[in-house]
Amino acid sequence: MKSPMNPAVCLVFILTFLVVLIPVQATQYQDNPEDLSSPGPDSQAYPLKVALYPYITDVNHDNNAYLLSIMKHQFQNKNPSINLTVMMDPAYDCYNLTNLPGIFSEDGPQLVEADLSLLGYLVDNGYVRQIPDQSLERNIRSQAIPAGRYRYMTYAIPTWICSQFLFSRDKSISHVHSVSELFDLFRKHSSEYSQMLSSDFQGGSYWMLPMLYVFAYADNAGYTRMKEALYGLVNQSSVNTMTQTMDWCSVGETNNCLNGYYYNHSPTLVFARNKTYSYNGFSENLYNIRRTDPNSTLYVTPTPYGNNQNPLIWADGLVINKKACDDQCVEAASRFISYYNSIEVKTLIAFSKDAYSPAPPRYVLPSTQDFYRSEPVQRDRYYQAFEKGIDTAESFPNTGIVANISPRYQDICTRVKKNIPDTYCFCGSEDPGLQVE
């Protein structure tokens, strides 16, 4: 019989094994992990700085540094004449309007990934320039294309889609298309859970409630009248139907979905631990649900906020910084946009192929058509459900939300508070990002 291995030798063996194994797992899309350290761009390469959406799920807890290194490597190999700097940094968060003059300055990134509900504001204030290469739109889903156009011209190429979805372990949720159907279903199961719904309807800022009000208005009045939700007086009927959905978070007089509780606590984990019947959120929240509860089968449907189902989608997209990007830069920017919307990159990000250890998909929703035709998506029941949800959707308006967001929020939140008294309404000083120049 052999003697046991010396503990010190055993520890060295284990650490060596992990050091070797982790990069291999995280580079399942490559033949050689060493390729990431290959030579960089040409010495005379054109410098291109790109600021991507900063809050994408961080599967490795490294601020997505490994994902960004993969993207830089792949892009440089195909475009050695461009010296790429790619970032996911909250400093380039366009929701903070006071950031915009710096982001879109001569020293700012030439390409910025922004929520396209802000597009009209960005164009009108001279921050972004037209995108001349119309071929970049060819692979974009029809629901997202309007988000990138303003006054009949293309100023952005959509990259991601997002919307509001209801998740439940009960298949019946799939058949809900209105607040009344939601009421009937939740009432039927209300004895099984102390709380029927978990969500964060405030989002820690002024943006979410006015945007969800537009969702409710579209559900009630139809797509053709959406702009009334942005420019007309606040419609009490749409506030009422919206709060019918939100009130299912209430337990007695407490509504954690509106009182700010979930700004510092996770409504996703509450549902993942089976403490609520359902959860409302974005598709990418499914990643955290499945990290906690990988075995339950979940069902998904667009969240109803009104009397009919007319779902809306937000689109993120890449815009070109007008002050920092000349004609040579536009060519380099077009190459990056094409790369970033390729099936290779969308699959890498969506299916967490950069993860050091096995992880669920990020469940982000690419704006590109070919992604949804790919084999891994066709095999994934959740991606199929999300696609079904966005097939009949229309884009959230890309103008009108910014100019009056602060007073709009105050009006809507005050009305929501009358229906649900536990609602907390922010003061202007609590959200400095809302101060328009």
Secondary structure, DSSP 8 states (H G I E B T S, - for coil): ------HHHHHHHHHHHHHHHHHHHHTTT-S-GGGGGS--S-TT-EEEEEE--TTS--TTSSTTHHHHHHHHHHHHHH-TTEEEEEE--GGG-TTSGGGHHHHTSTTS-SEEEEEGGGHHHHHHTT-EE----GGGGTTB-TTTGGGGEETTEE--EEEEEE--EEEESSGGGGG--SHHHHHHHHHHHTTT-SEEEE--SSTTSSSHHHHHHHHHHHHHH-GGGTTHHHHS---HHHHHHHHHHHGGG-BTTB-TTTSSGGGTS-HHHHHHTT-EEEEEE-TTHHHHHHHH-SSS--EEEE---SSS---EEEEEEEEEETTT--HHHHHHHHHHHHHHTSHHHHHHHHTTTT-SS-------EESBHHHHHSHHHHH-HHHHHHHHHHHT-EE--SSSSSTTHHHHHHHHHHHHHHHSTT-----GGG-GGG---
